[in-house]
Amino acid sequence: QMDVKTAFLNGDLEEKAHMAQPKVFVMQGNANMGCRLKSSIYGLKQASRQWYLKFDGPIKKFGFQENVEDNCIYSKFKNGRFIFLILYVDDM
């Protein structure tokens, strides 16, 4: 078993996403400015999907195949041996 501690922080955003400035960073006179996100953060609706996409590419390069019925189950068969890898949010 494995838990990816910073899974949602590793996703690359494909679309533009903005957020309000954290209160501790607001400078006097710039209170109406916001921040553009370059990568996903916890709580972002796209974070789970972006983490999945980041994981999917490399795991397939290792020879794993995605299950047709459930996209988060991967399998690899070689020399009469097999591995099943099951991804559930940020746990494997």
PDB file of N, CA, C and O in Angstrom:
ATOM      1  N   GLN A   1       0.844  -1.185   0.000  1.00  0.00           N
ATOM      2  CA  GLN A   1       0.000   0.000   0.000  1.00  0.00           C
ATOM      3  C   GLN A   1       0.880   1.235   0.000  1.00  0.00           C
ATOM      4  O   GLN A   1       2.014   1.223   0.478  1.00  0.00           O
ATOM      5  N   MET A   2       0.329   2.286  -0.544  1.00  0.00           N
ATOM      6  CA  MET A   2       1.090   3.524  -0.641  1.00  0.00           C
ATOM      7  C   MET A   2       0.129   4.707  -0.640  1.00  0.00           C
ATOM      8  O   MET A   2      -0.940   4.650  -1.247  1.00  0.00           O
ATOM      9  N   ASP A   3       0.511   5.756   0.031  1.00  0.00           N
ATOM     10  CA  ASP A   3      -0.267   6.988   0.054  1.00  0.00           C
ATOM     11  C   ASP A   3       0.622   8.098  -0.491  1.00  0.00           C
ATOM     12  O   ASP A   3       1.729   8.308   0.005  1.00  0.00           O
ATOM     13  N   VAL A   4       0.152   8.799  -1.492  1.00  0.00           N
ATOM     14  CA  VAL A   4       0.907   9.911  -2.070  1.00  0.00           C
ATOM     15  C   VAL A   4       0.513  11.170  -1.310  1.00  0.00           C
ATOM     16  O   VAL A   4      -0.599  11.675  -1.464  1.00  0.00           O
ATOM     17  N   LYS A   5       1.421  11.667  -0.500  1.00  0.00           N
ATOM     18  CA  LYS A   5       1.112  12.774   0.408  1.00  0.00           C
ATOM     19  C   LYS A   5       0.749  14.070  -0.310  1.00  0.00           C
ATOM     20  O   LYS A   5      -0.165  14.773   0.124  1.00  0.00           O
ATOM     21  N   THR A   6       1.434  14.397  -1.383  1.00  0.00           N
ATOM     22  CA  THR A   6       1.196  15.671  -2.063  1.00  0.00           C
ATOM     23  C   THR A   6       0.622  15.470  -3.463  1.00  0.00           C
ATOM     24  O   THR A   6       0.942  16.214  -4.389  1.00  0.00           O
ATOM     25  N   ALA A   7      -0.224  14.464  -3.604  1.00  0.00           N
ATOM     26  CA  ALA A   7      -0.761  14.112  -4.918  1.00  0.00           C
ATOM     27  C   ALA A   7      -1.439  15.291  -5.610  1.00  0.00           C
ATOM     28  O   ALA A   7      -1.179  15.549  -6.785  1.00  0.00           O
ATOM     29  N   PHE A   8      -2.291  15.998  -4.906  1.00  0.00           N
ATOM     30  CA  PHE A   8      -3.066  17.061  -5.538  1.00  0.00           C
ATOM     31  C   PHE A   8      -2.236  18.300  -5.836  1.00  0.00           C
ATOM     32  O   PHE A   8      -2.688  19.181  -6.567  1.00  0.00           O
ATOM     33  N   LEU A   9      -1.049  18.381  -5.291  1.00  0.00           N
ATOM     34  CA  LEU A   9      -0.183  19.521  -5.563  1.00  0.00           C
ATOM     35  C   LEU A   9       0.685  19.294  -6.793  1.00  0.00           C
ATOM     36  O   LEU A   9       1.405  20.200  -7.214  1.00  0.00           O
ATOM     37  N   ASN A  10       0.630  18.101  -7.373  1.00  0.00           N
ATOM     38  CA  ASN A  10       1.480  17.761  -8.511  1.00  0.00           C
ATOM     39  C   ASN A  10       0.792  17.890  -9.858  1.00  0.00           C
ATOM     40  O   ASN A  10       1.439  17.721 -10.891  1.00  0.00           O
ATOM     41  N   GLY A  11      -0.484  18.181  -9.876  1.00  0.00           N
ATOM     42  CA  GLY A  11      -1.201  18.284 -11.144  1.00  0.00           C
ATOM     43  C   GLY A  11      -0.910  19.587 -11.866  1.00  0.00           C
ATOM     44  O   GLY A  11      -0.811  20.643 -11.241  1.00  0.00           O
ATOM     45  N   ASP A  12      -0.773  19.511 -13.173  1.00  0.00           N
ATOM     46  CA  ASP A  12      -0.572  20.707 -14.001  1.00  0.00           C
ATOM     47  C   ASP A  12      -1.917  21.151 -14.550  1.00  0.00           C
ATOM     48  O   ASP A  12      -2.661  20.341 -15.102  1.00  0.00           O
ATOM     49  N   LEU A  13      -2.228  22.412 -14.404  1.00  0.00           N
ATOM     50  CA  LEU A  13      -3.514  22.931 -14.880  1.00  0.00           C
ATOM     51  C   LEU A  13      -3.463  23.205 -16.374  1.00  0.00           C
ATOM     52  O   LEU A  13      -2.507  23.797 -16.873  1.00  0.00           O
ATOM     53  N   GLU A  14      -4.485  22.775 -17.076  1.00  0.00           N
ATOM     54  CA  GLU A  14      -4.590  23.024 -18.510  1.00  0.00           C
ATOM     55  C   GLU A  14      -5.382  24.301 -18.794  1.00  0.00           C
ATOM     56  O   GLU A  14      -5.207  24.928 -19.839  1.00  0.00           O
ATOM     57  N   GLU A  15      -6.242  24.678 -17.868  1.00  0.00           N
ATOM     58  CA  GLU A  15      -7.049  25.877 -18.050  1.00  0.00           C
ATOM     59  C   GLU A  15      -6.579  26.963 -17.070  1.00  0.00           C
ATOM     60  O   GLU A  15      -5.839  26.691 -16.125  1.00  0.00           O
ATOM     61  N   LYS A  16      -7.024  28.184 -17.319  1.00  0.00           N
ATOM     62  CA  LYS A  16      -6.668  29.274 -16.415  1.00  0.00           C
ATOM     63  C   LYS A  16      -7.546  29.210 -15.172  1.00  0.00           C
ATOM     64  O   LYS A  16      -8.765  29.069 -15.262  1.00  0.00           O
ATOM     65  N   ALA A  17      -6.912  29.317 -14.020  1.00  0.00           N
ATOM     66  CA  ALA A  17      -7.642  29.317 -12.752  1.00  0.00           C
ATOM     67  C   ALA A  17      -7.090  30.446 -11.884  1.00  0.00           C
ATOM     68  O   ALA A  17      -5.879  30.652 -11.802  1.00  0.00           O
ATOM     69  N   HIS A  18      -7.994  31.163 -11.246  1.00  0.00           N
ATOM     70  CA  HIS A  18      -7.605  32.292 -10.388  1.00  0.00           C
ATOM     71  C   HIS A  18      -8.204  32.103  -9.002  1.00  0.00           C
ATOM     72  O   HIS A  18      -9.203  31.406  -8.824  1.00  0.00           O
ATOM     73  N   MET A  19      -7.580  32.732  -8.042  1.00  0.00           N
ATOM     74  CA  MET A  19      -8.096  32.703  -6.676  1.00  0.00           C
ATOM     75  C   MET A  19      -7.834  34.046  -6.013  1.00  0.00           C
ATOM     76  O   MET A  19      -6.984  34.816  -6.459  1.00  0.00           O
ATOM     77  N   ALA A  20      -8.562  34.313  -4.959  1.00  0.00           N
ATOM     78  CA  ALA A  20      -8.327  35.539  -4.187  1.00  0.00           C
ATOM     79  C   ALA A  20      -6.996  35.419  -3.457  1.00  0.00           C
ATOM     80  O   ALA A  20      -6.548  34.318  -3.136  1.00  0.00           O
ATOM     81  N   GLN A  21      -6.383  36.538  -3.206  1.00  0.00           N
ATOM     82  CA  GLN A  21      -5.121  36.544  -2.471  1.00  0.00           C
ATOM     83  C   GLN A  21      -5.320  36.038  -1.049  1.00  0.00           C
ATOM     84  O   GLN A  21      -6.328  36.357  -0.418  1.00  0.00           O
ATOM     85  N   PRO A  22      -4.372  35.252  -0.535  1.00  0.00           N
ATOM     86  CA  PRO A  22      -4.440  34.924   0.890  1.00  0.00           C
ATOM     87  C   PRO A  22      -4.311  36.212   1.705  1.00  0.00           C
ATOM     88  O   PRO A  22      -3.519  37.089   1.360  1.00  0.00           O
ATOM     89  N   LYS A  23      -5.069  36.325   2.759  1.00  0.00           N
ATOM     90  CA  LYS A  23      -5.118  37.571   3.541  1.00  0.00           C
ATOM     91  C   LYS A  23      -3.755  38.036   4.027  1.00  0.00           C
ATOM     92  O   LYS A  23      -3.510  39.239   4.123  1.00  0.00           O
ATOM     93  N   VAL A  24      -2.875  37.107   4.332  1.00  0.00           N
ATOM     94  CA  VAL A  24      -1.553  37.504   4.853  1.00  0.00           C
ATOM     95  C   VAL A  24      -0.656  38.112   3.779  1.00  0.00           C
ATOM     96  O   VAL A  24       0.361  38.721   4.111  1.00  0.00           O
ATOM     97  N   PHE A  25      -1.007  37.963   2.496  1.00  0.00           N
ATOM     98  CA  PHE A  25      -0.197  38.505   1.413  1.00  0.00           C
ATOM     99  C   PHE A  25      -0.758  39.784   0.802  1.00  0.00           C
ATOM    100  O   PHE A  25      -0.125  40.371  -0.075  1.00  0.00           O
ATOM    101  N   VAL A  26      -1.903  40.217   1.235  1.00  0.00           N
ATOM    102  CA  VAL A  26      -2.521  41.408   0.658  1.00  0.00           C
ATOM    103  C   VAL A  26      -1.698  42.633   1.035  1.00  0.00           C
ATOM    104  O   VAL A  26      -1.465  42.902   2.213  1.00  0.00           O
ATOM    105  N   MET A  27      -1.262  43.373   0.012  1.00  0.00           N
ATOM    106  CA  MET A  27      -0.507  44.608   0.244  1.00  0.00           C
ATOM    107  C   MET A  27      -1.470  45.783   0.192  1.00  0.00           C
ATOM    108  O   MET A  27      -2.454  45.758  -0.547  1.00  0.00           O
ATOM    109  N   GLN A  28      -1.186  46.794   0.964  1.00  0.00           N
ATOM    110  CA  GLN A  28      -2.040  47.969   1.023  1.00  0.00           C
ATOM    111  C   GLN A  28      -2.164  48.581  -0.373  1.00  0.00           C
ATOM    112  O   GLN A  28      -1.158  48.817  -1.042  1.00  0.00           O
ATOM    113  N   GLY A  29      -3.376  48.832  -0.802  1.00  0.00           N
ATOM    114  CA  GLY A  29      -3.638  49.393  -2.123  1.00  0.00           C
ATOM    115  C   GLY A  29      -3.837  48.341  -3.206  1.00  0.00           C
ATOM    116  O   GLY A  29      -4.258  48.680  -4.312  1.00  0.00           O
ATOM    117  N   ASN A  30      -3.549  47.084  -2.923  1.00  0.00           N
ATOM    118  CA  ASN A  30      -3.701  46.009  -3.903  1.00  0.00           C
ATOM    119  C   ASN A  30      -4.678  44.946  -3.426  1.00  0.00           C
ATOM    120  O   ASN A  30      -4.540  43.776  -3.782  1.00  0.00           O
ATOM    121  N   ALA A  31      -5.651  45.333  -2.635  1.00  0.00           N
ATOM    122  CA  ALA A  31      -6.583  44.371  -2.042  1.00  0.00           C
ATOM    123  C   ALA A  31      -7.472  43.696  -3.083  1.00  0.00           C
ATOM    124  O   ALA A  31      -7.974  42.601  -2.829  1.00  0.00           O
ATOM    125  N   ASN A  32      -7.681  44.310  -4.239  1.00  0.00           N
ATOM    126  CA  ASN A  32      -8.564  43.744  -5.259  1.00  0.00           C
ATOM    127  C   ASN A  32      -7.850  42.806  -6.228  1.00  0.00           C
ATOM    128  O   ASN A  32      -8.485  42.252  -7.125  1.00  0.00           O
ATOM    129  N   MET A  33      -6.561  42.621  -6.066  1.00  0.00           N
ATOM    130  CA  MET A  33      -5.813  41.759  -6.979  1.00  0.00           C
ATOM    131  C   MET A  33      -6.016  40.293  -6.600  1.00  0.00           C
ATOM    132  O   MET A  33      -6.359  39.980  -5.460  1.00  0.00           O
ATOM    133  N   GLY A  34      -5.804  39.409  -7.557  1.00  0.00           N
ATOM    134  CA  GLY A  34      -5.937  37.980  -7.327  1.00  0.00           C
ATOM    135  C   GLY A  34      -4.676  37.257  -7.735  1.00  0.00           C
ATOM    136  O   GLY A  34      -3.685  37.884  -8.109  1.00  0.00           O
ATOM    137  N   CYS A  35      -4.708  35.935  -7.664  1.00  0.00           N
ATOM    138  CA  CYS A  35      -3.563  35.099  -8.018  1.00  0.00           C
ATOM    139  C   CYS A  35      -3.968  34.141  -9.132  1.00  0.00           C
ATOM    140  O   CYS A  35      -5.062  33.577  -9.108  1.00  0.00           O
ATOM    141  N   ARG A  36      -3.088  33.960 -10.100  1.00  0.00           N
ATOM    142  CA  ARG A  36      -3.312  32.948 -11.134  1.00  0.00           C
ATOM    143  C   ARG A  36      -2.547  31.699 -10.728  1.00  0.00           C
ATOM    144  O   ARG A  36      -1.363  31.761 -10.396  1.00  0.00           O
ATOM    145  N   LEU A  37      -3.232  30.574 -10.758  1.00  0.00           N
ATOM    146  CA  LEU A  37      -2.620  29.315 -10.353  1.00  0.00           C
ATOM    147  C   LEU A  37      -1.899  28.671 -11.528  1.00  0.00           C
ATOM    148  O   LEU A  37      -2.437  28.607 -12.633  1.00  0.00           O
ATOM    149  N   LYS A  38      -0.685  28.197 -11.290  1.00  0.00           N
ATOM    150  CA  LYS A  38       0.070  27.485 -12.314  1.00  0.00           C
ATOM    151  C   LYS A  38      -0.067  25.973 -12.148  1.00  0.00           C
ATOM    152  O   LYS A  38       0.050  25.226 -13.120  1.00  0.00           O
ATOM    153  N   SER A  39      -0.313  25.525 -10.925  1.00  0.00           N
ATOM    154  CA  SER A  39      -0.541  24.106 -10.660  1.00  0.00           C
ATOM    155  C   SER A  39      -1.693  23.980  -9.681  1.00  0.00           C
ATOM    156  O   SER A  39      -2.120  24.961  -9.073  1.00  0.00           O
ATOM    157  N   SER A  40      -2.185  22.775  -9.539  1.00  0.00           N
ATOM    158  CA  SER A  40      -3.367  22.571  -8.711  1.00  0.00           C
ATOM    159  C   SER A  40      -3.041  22.690  -7.222  1.00  0.00           C
ATOM    160  O   SER A  40      -1.894  22.535  -6.802  1.00  0.00           O
ATOM    161  N   ILE A  41      -4.067  22.967  -6.450  1.00  0.00           N
ATOM    162  CA  ILE A  41      -3.954  23.052  -5.000  1.00  0.00           C
ATOM    163  C   ILE A  41      -5.094  22.249  -4.393  1.00  0.00           C
ATOM    164  O   ILE A  41      -6.063  21.919  -5.076  1.00  0.00           O
ATOM    165  N   TYR A  42      -4.975  21.936  -3.109  1.00  0.00           N
ATOM    166  CA  TYR A  42      -6.054  21.218  -2.432  1.00  0.00           C
ATOM    167  C   TYR A  42      -7.324  22.066  -2.447  1.00  0.00           C
ATOM    168  O   TYR A  42      -7.273  23.279  -2.243  1.00  0.00           O
ATOM    169  N   GLY A  43      -8.447  21.424  -2.687  1.00  0.00           N
ATOM    170  CA  GLY A  43      -9.721  22.120  -2.718  1.00  0.00           C
ATOM    171  C   GLY A  43     -10.132  22.565  -4.109  1.00  0.00           C
ATOM    172  O   GLY A  43     -11.283  22.952  -4.316  1.00  0.00           O
ATOM    173  N   LEU A  44      -9.225  22.520  -5.058  1.00  0.00           N
ATOM    174  CA  LEU A  44      -9.542  22.903  -6.428  1.00  0.00           C
ATOM    175  C   LEU A  44     -10.316  21.770  -7.095  1.00  0.00           C
ATOM    176  O   LEU A  44      -9.929  20.607  -6.983  1.00  0.00           O
ATOM    177  N   LYS A  45     -11.394  22.096  -7.778  1.00  0.00           N
ATOM    178  CA  LYS A  45     -12.237  21.069  -8.387  1.00  0.00           C
ATOM    179  C   LYS A  45     -11.477  20.206  -9.393  1.00  0.00           C
ATOM    180  O   LYS A  45     -11.776  19.021  -9.538  1.00  0.00           O
ATOM    181  N   GLN A  46     -10.514  20.776 -10.077  1.00  0.00           N
ATOM    182  CA  GLN A  46      -9.763  20.048 -11.099  1.00  0.00           C
ATOM    183  C   GLN A  46      -8.620  19.220 -10.515  1.00  0.00           C
ATOM    184  O   GLN A  46      -8.004  18.448 -11.249  1.00  0.00           O
ATOM    185  N   ALA A  47      -8.316  19.351  -9.226  1.00  0.00           N
ATOM    186  CA  ALA A  47      -7.125  18.728  -8.641  1.00  0.00           C
ATOM    187  C   ALA A  47      -7.105  17.211  -8.800  1.00  0.00           C
ATOM    188  O   ALA A  47      -6.066  16.648  -9.143  1.00  0.00           O
ATOM    189  N   SER A  48      -8.216  16.547  -8.560  1.00  0.00           N
ATOM    190  CA  SER A  48      -8.250  15.082  -8.679  1.00  0.00           C
ATOM    191  C   SER A  48      -7.982  14.633 -10.107  1.00  0.00           C
ATOM    192  O   SER A  48      -7.212  13.700 -10.336  1.00  0.00           O
ATOM    193  N   ARG A  49      -8.605  15.285 -11.048  1.00  0.00           N
ATOM    194  CA  ARG A  49      -8.434  14.919 -12.461  1.00  0.00           C
ATOM    195  C   ARG A  49      -6.996  15.159 -12.914  1.00  0.00           C
ATOM    196  O   ARG A  49      -6.422  14.329 -13.619  1.00  0.00           O
ATOM    197  N   GLN A  50      -6.417  16.279 -12.518  1.00  0.00           N
ATOM    198  CA  GLN A  50      -5.058  16.599 -12.926  1.00  0.00           C
ATOM    199  C   GLN A  50      -4.065  15.611 -12.322  1.00  0.00           C
ATOM    200  O   GLN A  50      -3.092  15.238 -12.978  1.00  0.00           O
ATOM    201  N   TRP A  51      -4.295  15.184 -11.084  1.00  0.00           N
ATOM    202  CA  TRP A  51      -3.436  14.165 -10.456  1.00  0.00           C
ATOM    203  C   TRP A  51      -3.543  12.850 -11.219  1.00  0.00           C
ATOM    204  O   TRP A  51      -2.533  12.190 -11.464  1.00  0.00           O
ATOM    205  N   TYR A  52      -4.757  12.467 -11.593  1.00  0.00           N
ATOM    206  CA  TYR A  52      -4.967  11.235 -12.346  1.00  0.00           C
ATOM    207  C   TYR A  52      -4.198  11.287 -13.675  1.00  0.00           C
ATOM    208  O   TYR A  52      -3.520  10.327 -14.040  1.00  0.00           O
ATOM    209  N   LEU A  53      -4.307  12.397 -14.386  1.00  0.00           N
ATOM    210  CA  LEU A  53      -3.614  12.521 -15.668  1.00  0.00           C
ATOM    211  C   LEU A  53      -2.098  12.468 -15.494  1.00  0.00           C
ATOM    212  O   LEU A  53      -1.397  11.888 -16.323  1.00  0.00           O
ATOM    213  N   LYS A  54      -1.598  13.062 -14.436  1.00  0.00           N
ATOM    214  CA  LYS A  54      -0.156  13.058 -14.153  1.00  0.00           C
ATOM    215  C   LYS A  54       0.324  11.635 -13.853  1.00  0.00           C
ATOM    216  O   LYS A  54       1.441  11.270 -14.219  1.00  0.00           O
ATOM    217  N   PHE A  55      -0.504  10.839 -13.195  1.00  0.00           N
ATOM    218  CA  PHE A  55      -0.177   9.460 -12.832  1.00  0.00           C
ATOM    219  C   PHE A  55      -0.316   8.518 -14.032  1.00  0.00           C
ATOM    220  O   PHE A  55       0.516   7.632 -14.227  1.00  0.00           O
ATOM    221  N   ASP A  56      -1.350   8.708 -14.819  1.00  0.00           N
ATOM    222  CA  ASP A  56      -1.716   7.794 -15.899  1.00  0.00           C
ATOM    223  C   ASP A  56      -0.613   7.630 -16.949  1.00  0.00           C
ATOM    224  O   ASP A  56      -0.298   6.505 -17.337  1.00  0.00           O
ATOM    225  N   GLY A  57      -0.042   8.703 -17.398  1.00  0.00           N
ATOM    226  CA  GLY A  57       0.982   8.642 -18.447  1.00  0.00           C
ATOM    227  C   GLY A  57       2.195   7.810 -18.063  1.00  0.00           C
ATOM    228  O   GLY A  57       2.526   6.856 -18.766  1.00  0.00           O
ATOM    229  N   PRO A  58       2.862   8.144 -16.972  1.00  0.00           N
ATOM    230  CA  PRO A  58       4.058   7.380 -16.587  1.00  0.00           C
ATOM    231  C   PRO A  58       3.774   5.912 -16.253  1.00  0.00           C
ATOM    232  O   PRO A  58       4.589   5.044 -16.568  1.00  0.00           O
ATOM    233  N   ILE A  59       2.647   5.625 -15.630  1.00  0.00           N
ATOM    234  CA  ILE A  59       2.371   4.233 -15.254  1.00  0.00           C
ATOM    235  C   ILE A  59       2.163   3.372 -16.503  1.00  0.00           C
ATOM    236  O   ILE A  59       2.508   2.190 -16.506  1.00  0.00           O
ATOM    237  N   LYS A  60       1.603   3.956 -17.553  1.00  0.00           N
ATOM    238  CA  LYS A  60       1.443   3.224 -18.814  1.00  0.00           C
ATOM    239  C   LYS A  60       2.795   3.003 -19.493  1.00  0.00           C
ATOM    240  O   LYS A  60       2.976   2.000 -20.184  1.00  0.00           O
ATOM    241  N   LYS A  61       3.744   3.920 -19.309  1.00  0.00           N
ATOM    242  CA  LYS A  61       5.086   3.746 -19.875  1.00  0.00           C
ATOM    243  C   LYS A  61       5.825   2.574 -19.225  1.00  0.00           C
ATOM    244  O   LYS A  61       6.739   2.008 -19.825  1.00  0.00           O
ATOM    245  N   PHE A  62       5.434   2.209 -18.003  1.00  0.00           N
ATOM    246  CA  PHE A  62       6.012   1.056 -17.320  1.00  0.00           C
ATOM    247  C   PHE A  62       5.366  -0.256 -17.771  1.00  0.00           C
ATOM    248  O   PHE A  62       5.699  -1.323 -17.254  1.00  0.00           O
ATOM    249  N   GLY A  63       4.448  -0.177 -18.728  1.00  0.00           N
ATOM    250  CA  GLY A  63       3.847  -1.381 -19.271  1.00  0.00           C
ATOM    251  C   GLY A  63       2.510  -1.770 -18.668  1.00  0.00           C
ATOM    252  O   GLY A  63       1.976  -2.833 -18.986  1.00  0.00           O
ATOM    253  N   PHE A  64       1.965  -0.935 -17.810  1.00  0.00           N
ATOM    254  CA  PHE A  64       0.653  -1.221 -17.227  1.00  0.00           C
ATOM    255  C   PHE A  64      -0.435  -0.852 -18.220  1.00  0.00           C
ATOM    256  O   PHE A  64      -0.305   0.110 -18.978  1.00  0.00           O
ATOM    257  N   GLN A  65      -1.512  -1.635 -18.205  1.00  0.00           N
ATOM    258  CA  GLN A  65      -2.663  -1.344 -19.058  1.00  0.00           C
ATOM    259  C   GLN A  65      -3.848  -0.964 -18.185  1.00  0.00           C
ATOM    260  O   GLN A  65      -4.077  -1.550 -17.127  1.00  0.00           O
ATOM    261  N   GLU A  66      -4.588   0.019 -18.647  1.00  0.00           N
ATOM    262  CA  GLU A  66      -5.758   0.501 -17.909  1.00  0.00           C
ATOM    263  C   GLU A  66      -6.934  -0.444 -18.136  1.00  0.00           C
ATOM    264  O   GLU A  66      -7.151  -0.921 -19.250  1.00  0.00           O
ATOM    265  N   ASN A  67      -7.683  -0.707 -17.084  1.00  0.00           N
ATOM    266  CA  ASN A  67      -8.859  -1.568 -17.157  1.00  0.00           C
ATOM    267  C   ASN A  67      -9.953  -0.865 -17.947  1.00  0.00           C
ATOM    268  O   ASN A  67     -10.164   0.337 -17.784  1.00  0.00           O
ATOM    269  N   VAL A  68     -10.648  -1.606 -18.798  1.00  0.00           N
ATOM    270  CA  VAL A  68     -11.705  -1.035 -19.631  1.00  0.00           C
ATOM    271  C   VAL A  68     -12.910  -0.608 -18.786  1.00  0.00           C
ATOM    272  O   VAL A  68     -13.524   0.423 -19.060  1.00  0.00           O
ATOM    273  N   GLU A  69     -13.245  -1.388 -17.772  1.00  0.00           N
ATOM    274  CA  GLU A  69     -14.425  -1.119 -16.946  1.00  0.00           C
ATOM    275  C   GLU A  69     -14.196  -0.035 -15.896  1.00  0.00           C
ATOM    276  O   GLU A  69     -15.098   0.752 -15.610  1.00  0.00           O
ATOM    277  N   ASP A  70     -13.008   0.008 -15.328  1.00  0.00           N
ATOM    278  CA  ASP A  70     -12.696   0.971 -14.273  1.00  0.00           C
ATOM    279  C   ASP A  70     -11.329   1.573 -14.557  1.00  0.00           C
ATOM    280  O   ASP A  70     -10.316   0.876 -14.488  1.00  0.00           O
ATOM    281  N   ASN A  71     -11.292   2.850 -14.872  1.00  0.00           N
ATOM    282  CA  ASN A  71     -10.062   3.524 -15.286  1.00  0.00           C
ATOM    283  C   ASN A  71      -8.982   3.576 -14.218  1.00  0.00           C
ATOM    284  O   ASN A  71      -7.828   3.860 -14.542  1.00  0.00           O
ATOM    285  N   CYS A  72      -9.302   3.318 -12.982  1.00  0.00           N
ATOM    286  CA  CYS A  72      -8.313   3.420 -11.905  1.00  0.00           C
ATOM    287  C   CYS A  72      -7.733   2.064 -11.506  1.00  0.00           C
ATOM    288  O   CYS A  72      -7.111   1.942 -10.451  1.00  0.00           O
ATOM    289  N   ILE A  73      -7.932   1.056 -12.338  1.00  0.00           N
ATOM    290  CA  ILE A  73      -7.321  -0.249 -12.109  1.00  0.00           C
ATOM    291  C   ILE A  73      -6.381  -0.520 -13.281  1.00  0.00           C
ATOM    292  O   ILE A  73      -6.785  -0.470 -14.443  1.00  0.00           O
ATOM    293  N   TYR A  74      -5.129  -0.806 -12.957  1.00  0.00           N
ATOM    294  CA  TYR A  74      -4.118  -1.073 -13.957  1.00  0.00           C
ATOM    295  C   TYR A  74      -3.599  -2.485 -13.752  1.00  0.00           C
ATOM    296  O   TYR A  74      -3.566  -2.985 -12.628  1.00  0.00           O
ATOM    297  N   SER A  75      -3.196  -3.125 -14.836  1.00  0.00           N
ATOM    298  CA  SER A  75      -2.655  -4.481 -14.736  1.00  0.00           C
ATOM    299  C   SER A  75      -1.440  -4.615 -15.646  1.00  0.00           C
ATOM    300  O   SER A  75      -1.297  -3.925 -16.655  1.00  0.00           O
ATOM    301  N   LYS A  76      -0.572  -5.540 -15.236  1.00  0.00           N
ATOM    302  CA  LYS A  76       0.622  -5.829 -16.028  1.00  0.00           C
ATOM    303  C   LYS A  76       0.874  -7.328 -15.929  1.00  0.00           C
ATOM    304  O   LYS A  76       0.972  -7.874 -14.830  1.00  0.00           O
ATOM    305  N   PHE A  77       0.979  -7.993 -17.074  1.00  0.00           N
ATOM    306  CA  PHE A  77       1.225  -9.428 -17.148  1.00  0.00           C
ATOM    307  C   PHE A  77       2.540  -9.655 -17.877  1.00  0.00           C
ATOM    308  O   PHE A  77       2.745  -9.151 -18.980  1.00  0.00           O
ATOM    309  N   LYS A  78       3.440 -10.428 -17.243  1.00  0.00           N
ATOM    310  CA  LYS A  78       4.729 -10.692 -17.870  1.00  0.00           C
ATOM    311  C   LYS A  78       5.287 -12.015 -17.336  1.00  0.00           C
ATOM    312  O   LYS A  78       5.362 -12.220 -16.125  1.00  0.00           O
ATOM    313  N   ASN A  79       5.671 -12.899 -18.237  1.00  0.00           N
ATOM    314  CA  ASN A  79       6.288 -14.185 -17.888  1.00  0.00           C
ATOM    315  C   ASN A  79       5.459 -14.988 -16.885  1.00  0.00           C
ATOM    316  O   ASN A  79       6.011 -15.571 -15.952  1.00  0.00           O
ATOM    317  N   GLY A  80       4.151 -15.022 -17.070  1.00  0.00           N
ATOM    318  CA  GLY A  80       3.283 -15.792 -16.198  1.00  0.00           C
ATOM    319  C   GLY A  80       3.027 -15.153 -14.838  1.00  0.00           C
ATOM    320  O   GLY A  80       2.394 -15.764 -13.977  1.00  0.00           O
ATOM    321  N   ARG A  81       3.501 -13.955 -14.641  1.00  0.00           N
ATOM    322  CA  ARG A  81       3.266 -13.222 -13.385  1.00  0.00           C
ATOM    323  C   ARG A  81       2.393 -12.007 -13.681  1.00  0.00           C
ATOM    324  O   ARG A  81       2.325 -11.529 -14.814  1.00  0.00           O
ATOM    325  N   PHE A  82       1.735 -11.524 -12.647  1.00  0.00           N
ATOM    326  CA  PHE A  82       0.867 -10.368 -12.862  1.00  0.00           C
ATOM    327  C   PHE A  82       0.906  -9.431 -11.670  1.00  0.00           C
ATOM    328  O   PHE A  82       1.177  -9.825 -10.536  1.00  0.00           O
ATOM    329  N   ILE A  83       0.624  -8.182 -11.975  1.00  0.00           N
ATOM    330  CA  ILE A  83       0.528  -7.125 -10.961  1.00  0.00           C
ATOM    331  C   ILE A  83      -0.764  -6.365 -11.229  1.00  0.00           C
ATOM    332  O   ILE A  83      -1.050  -5.999 -12.369  1.00  0.00           O
ATOM    333  N   PHE A  84      -1.530  -6.132 -10.196  1.00  0.00           N
ATOM    334  CA  PHE A  84      -2.681  -5.255 -10.288  1.00  0.00           C
ATOM    335  C   PHE A  84      -2.396  -4.033  -9.442  1.00  0.00           C
ATOM    336  O   PHE A  84      -2.024  -4.161  -8.276  1.00  0.00           O
ATOM    337  N   LEU A  85      -2.561  -2.872 -10.001  1.00  0.00           N
ATOM    338  CA  LEU A  85      -2.359  -1.623  -9.290  1.00  0.00           C
ATOM    339  C   LEU A  85      -3.702  -0.903  -9.264  1.00  0.00           C
ATOM    340  O   LEU A  85      -4.288  -0.630 -10.312  1.00  0.00           O
ATOM    341  N   ILE A  86      -4.179  -0.601  -8.078  1.00  0.00           N
ATOM    342  CA  ILE A  86      -5.471   0.056  -7.933  1.00  0.00           C
ATOM    343  C   ILE A  86      -5.252   1.443  -7.343  1.00  0.00           C
ATOM    344  O   ILE A  86      -4.670   1.590  -6.268  1.00  0.00           O
ATOM    345  N   LEU A  87      -5.719   2.439  -8.050  1.00  0.00           N
ATOM    346  CA  LEU A  87      -5.565   3.827  -7.625  1.00  0.00           C
ATOM    347  C   LEU A  87      -6.910   4.315  -7.071  1.00  0.00           C
ATOM    348  O   LEU A  87      -7.929   4.280  -7.762  1.00  0.00           O
ATOM    349  N   TYR A  88      -6.894   4.760  -5.834  1.00  0.00           N
ATOM    350  CA  TYR A  88      -8.098   5.323  -5.220  1.00  0.00           C
ATOM    351  C   TYR A  88      -7.732   6.678  -4.647  1.00  0.00           C
ATOM    352  O   TYR A  88      -7.086   6.765  -3.602  1.00  0.00           O
ATOM    353  N   VAL A  89      -8.140   7.722  -5.321  1.00  0.00           N
ATOM    354  CA  VAL A  89      -7.792   9.115  -5.010  1.00  0.00           C
ATOM    355  C   VAL A  89      -6.276   9.237  -4.957  1.00  0.00           C
ATOM    356  O   VAL A  89      -5.644   9.325  -6.010  1.00  0.00           O
ATOM    357  N   ASP A  90      -5.667   9.247  -3.777  1.00  0.00           N
ATOM    358  CA  ASP A  90      -4.202   9.341  -3.699  1.00  0.00           C
ATOM    359  C   ASP A  90      -3.593   8.127  -3.001  1.00  0.00           C
ATOM    360  O   ASP A  90      -2.467   8.190  -2.507  1.00  0.00           O
ATOM    361  N   ASP A  91      -4.329   7.037  -2.962  1.00  0.00           N
ATOM    362  CA  ASP A  91      -3.837   5.791  -2.373  1.00  0.00           C
ATOM    363  C   ASP A  91      -3.693   4.725  -3.446  1.00  0.00           C
ATOM    364  O   ASP A  91      -4.476   4.670  -4.395  1.00  0.00           O
ATOM    365  N   MET A  92      -2.678   3.874  -3.285  1.00  0.00           N
ATOM    366  CA  MET A  92      -2.464   2.757  -4.211  1.00  0.00           C
ATOM    367  C   MET A  92      -2.352   1.480  -3.416  1.00  0.00           C
ATOM    368  O   MET A  92      -2.170   0.408  -3.992  1.00  0.00           O
TER     369      MET A  92
END
